[in-house]
Amino acid sequence: MQKTAQFFEHTFSKLKSVLEPRQFLYVSSVLVGLSAALAVIVLKTFAHNVFLFSQYLNKEFHLPYSKSTLPIIGILLTVFVIKNFLNGNIQKGTSQIMYAVAKKRSVIPDKQMYAQIITSSLTVGMGGSAGLESPITITGAAFGSNYALKYRLSYKDRTLLLACGVAAGIAAAFNAPIAGVLFAIEVVLAEISITAFTPLIISAATGSIVSMLLLNEDALFSFKSIQEFNSKNIPFYIILGILSGFVSIHYARNFRKVEHFFANRSRNSYRKALFGATILGVLIFIFPSLFGEGYEGIKLLAANQPEKLLDNTLIERFEDNKWVIFGFITLTLLFKVFATGITLGAGGNGGNFAPSLFVGSYLGFSTAYFFNMLKITNLPISNFTLVGMSGVLSGLFHSPLTAIFLIAEITGGYSLMVPLMLVSSISFAISKHFEPYSFDIKNLADKGEVFTDDKDKNILQSIDVKKLICNNFSPVTESKTLEELIEKIATSDDVIFPVLNDEKKLIGLIYLDDIRPIIFSAFKVKYTSITEILQPVKEKDTVDYNEGIESIMNKFEKTQQNILPVTQNKIFIGFISKSDILEKYREQLKELVIE
């Protein structure tokens, strides 16, 4: 195995030396796409087989609690692996990819190339109510990032290969290469030019081809039977779009509440895992379709077989009652966010991509089913089930293009393009109004740590302000005389001097320009105190050591100063210069945009 790895390393090193940089990037995108696709195959195959195993247990042994027990075991095993083999922590969610691009120069730890596969397989494969797509994208991004580091590629190329891994992962998971490319652009890359599309397309196509060749068709999420689009149904699609937007908001806000609740729970990871997994087990016992990714339930709804979701439930005997079915499915979609939040909060690993499709499909089905029950119209159940997925995916991740083309590709055609565009755009507009950031990156965005759709802000956020703080200064204390200050001026190039008290806290500033008339007068030097010449500094005009770049630039604008003092816990630690930040901005401008 080691010899094989060395052979490939030697081969690619040689290729890099003989190929032009752009050509080597194309070759690299194929390898990254292949790696991401193999990770998808491992994850999907394991999760699918565990689901089949649980179905077998239910059928052969009639064990009513098997689906509830497996997730508990899976989450506990995940916590065990994280605690004992992954240093007690693991990155979760696509927000970590954004953070790596914005703050880590697109460097993702190499352990993410295998950690996500192992932990998400245990969590989701054993029935945890989450998705595999987020672990898949992190794994693909890790392959791209570490490959670029191995062959010493530039920051631009490293970011692009990271995105290639993400595109290939989505493409392989759904056999949807266009959606993979668009997801990488909408979610990962803040800036991109036309030439960057080629590696992304190559990588996504590679992932999709490998997935088609090696992945069991039953494990793929695809639909072959859809009904024709009827323009008379447009008002109902508009209603679905509005509902999707508000359901997206419901999902985002409640997920954060559950996440916060578990973050403040016991520090004992096993106790927290057992507590959360037990609640999850109860939810799955009541709503069995919350088990795992839930794609099988979506297929049943698209085939208009909702009564099968009531099998092995407490209300199985009511499977002929349409109102019971409608209520059960509506409650399932509302409780999905809590099941997913508990799965991840308790210590499991997974993502919210699949849950968003789950909620969207159940919402679309419920909407059509409701109007059909009332005999207001006769809506196509399968179409609304599929279009609903695009609505919630678009509203939750703020990625309407990905949502539109993903559903178009997994249905094998584009006959639903008009309702997909309608529902996705309405949902996105409503969600964006109430939730300016995608829920997966909201916490990071609030701290100014990820890219937004503002180009200038993106570049500023990529600057590490702490590295620009100048701590080579000449402090002055209140008790010192003006003669001692003049001695500092004579031996220093500084034009500004901080005045500190005995506790090193900033009292004020002395500007060289302000005291020039004094220092050339012996009389004034002798009879002027430090307190008389210092300029008091208000706390609001100082920069906190942990303050964000946007807030710092606003303070420069408000004070009209080029240099501001920096404090930490009110202790003076140095100065930050506006000109230094702008100089760094110019450097980042050349480096940040993907060409």
Secondary structure, DSSP 8 states (H G I E B T S, - for coil): -HHHHHHHHHHHHHHHHHS-HHHHHHHHHHHHHHHHHHHHHHHHHHHHHHHHHHHHHHHHH--TTHHHHHHHHHHHHHHHHHHHHSTT----STHHHHHHHHHSTT---TTHHHHHHHHHHHHHHTT-SSBSHHHHHHHHHHHHHHHHHHTT--HHHHHHHHHHHHHHHHHHHHT-HHHHHHHIIIII-SSB-GGGHHHHHHHHHHHHHHHHHHS-GGGS----------GGGHHHHHHHHHHHHHHHHHHHHHHHHHHHHHHTS-S-HHHHHHHHHHHHHHHHHHSGGGSSS-HHHHHHHHTT-GGGGGTTSTTGGGTT-HHHHHHHHHHHHHHHHHHHHHHHHTT---BSHHHHHHHHHHHHHHHHHHHHHTTS----HHHHHHHHHHHHHHHHHT-HHHHHHHHHHHTTSSTTHHHHHHHHHHHHHHHHHH-SS-TTTHHHHHTT-S--S-HHHHHHHTS-GGGG-B-----EETTS-HHHHHHHHHT---SEEEEE-TTSBEEEEEEHHHHHHHHT-HHHHHH--HHHH-EE--GGGSEETT--HHHHHHHHHHHT-SEEEEEETTEEEEEEEHHHHHHHHHHHHHHHSB-
